[in-house]
Amino acid sequence: MPDPNFDQGQLVIITATGFRPKWLVSIVNKPILWRNDTKQPQSVVFDAVGNTVRTIPPGGSYTYTPTTPISIAYHDGLHHAWHGVVQVSTTTPQ
């Protein structure tokens, strides 16, 4: 069974227990979507990248398109134990 904490692609789902997957591998110039599947607003706080904070309403989403290879650590502004990482590469991992 695949590890639910790791995935390749462009989607991070915010659940009642945190981010799924917690570690995402993506590629440059592809939009990454954070979707809030909870019943309350959640916020995605990038630890770097200008410390960007985005509040996402229930059922809503936020999209970020990285233009360079980068590792983006982030956490939820309300639940500091919820955290994740997006690793952006120039090519799709094999």
C-alpha positions as CSV (number, residue, x, y, z in Angstrom):
1,M,0.0,0.0,0.0
2,P,1.4,3.4,-0.9
3,D,2.6,5.8,1.9
4,P,-0.2,8.4,2.4
5,N,2.4,10.9,3.5
6,F,4.2,11.0,0.1
7,D,2.9,11.6,-3.4
8,Q,3.8,13.1,-6.8
9,G,1.5,15.6,-8.4
10,Q,-0.2,18.9,-7.8
11,L,-2.8,18.3,-5.1
12,V,-2.6,18.7,-1.3
13,I,-5.8,18.0,0.6
14,I,-6.4,19.6,4.0
15,T,-8.3,17.1,6.1
16,A,-9.5,17.1,9.7
17,T,-6.2,15.5,10.7
18,G,-3.8,17.6,8.6
19,F,-2.3,17.7,5.1
20,R,-2.4,14.8,2.7
21,P,0.1,14.1,1.4
22,K,2.6,15.6,3.9
23,W,5.4,15.4,1.3
24,L,4.6,16.3,-2.3
25,V,7.0,16.1,-5.3
26,S,6.1,18.4,-8.2
27,I,7.6,20.1,-11.2
28,V,8.3,23.7,-12.1
29,N,5.5,25.8,-13.8
30,K,2.8,23.3,-12.8
31,P,0.1,24.8,-10.4
32,I,-0.1,23.2,-7.0
33,L,-3.5,23.2,-5.4
34,W,-4.3,23.1,-1.6
35,R,-7.9,22.1,-1.1
36,N,-9.7,22.5,2.2
37,D,-11.9,19.5,2.8
38,T,-12.7,20.5,6.4
39,K,-15.7,22.4,7.8
40,Q,-13.7,25.4,9.0
41,P,-11.3,27.9,7.4
42,Q,-7.7,26.7,7.3
43,S,-4.6,28.7,6.5
44,V,-1.5,27.6,4.7
45,V,1.7,29.4,5.9
46,F,4.8,29.1,3.8
47,D,7.8,29.0,6.1
48,A,9.9,30.9,3.5
49,V,8.8,32.3,0.1
50,G,8.0,35.6,1.8
51,N,6.1,33.8,4.6
52,T,3.0,33.7,2.5
53,V,-0.3,33.1,4.4
54,R,-3.4,32.1,2.6
55,T,-6.7,31.5,4.4
56,I,-8.8,28.8,2.6
57,P,-12.6,28.7,3.4
58,P,-14.3,25.3,3.8
59,G,-14.6,23.6,0.4
60,G,-12.2,26.3,-1.1
61,S,-8.7,26.1,-2.5
62,Y,-5.5,28.0,-3.1
63,T,-3.2,27.6,-6.0
64,Y,0.6,28.4,-6.1
65,T,2.7,28.0,-9.3
66,P,6.4,27.6,-8.5
67,T,8.6,29.1,-11.3
68,T,12.0,27.6,-10.1
69,P,13.1,24.4,-8.4
70,I,12.5,24.9,-4.6
71,S,11.7,23.1,-1.4
72,I,8.7,24.7,0.2
73,A,8.0,23.9,3.9
74,Y,4.6,25.0,5.2
75,H,2.2,24.6,8.1
76,D,-1.3,25.4,9.1
77,G,-1.7,28.7,10.9
78,L,-4.3,27.3,13.3
79,H,-2.8,23.9,13.9
80,H,0.9,24.3,14.1
81,A,1.5,20.5,14.3
82,W,0.1,20.2,10.8
83,H,3.0,20.7,8.4
84,G,4.1,19.6,4.9
85,V,6.8,20.0,2.3
86,V,6.5,20.5,-1.5
87,Q,9.7,19.6,-3.4
88,V,9.7,21.3,-6.8
89,S,12.0,19.9,-9.5
90,T,12.7,20.7,-13.1
91,T,11.7,17.2,-14.2
92,T,9.3,14.5,-13.0
93,P,10.9,12.0,-10.7
94,Q,11.3,8.5,-11.9
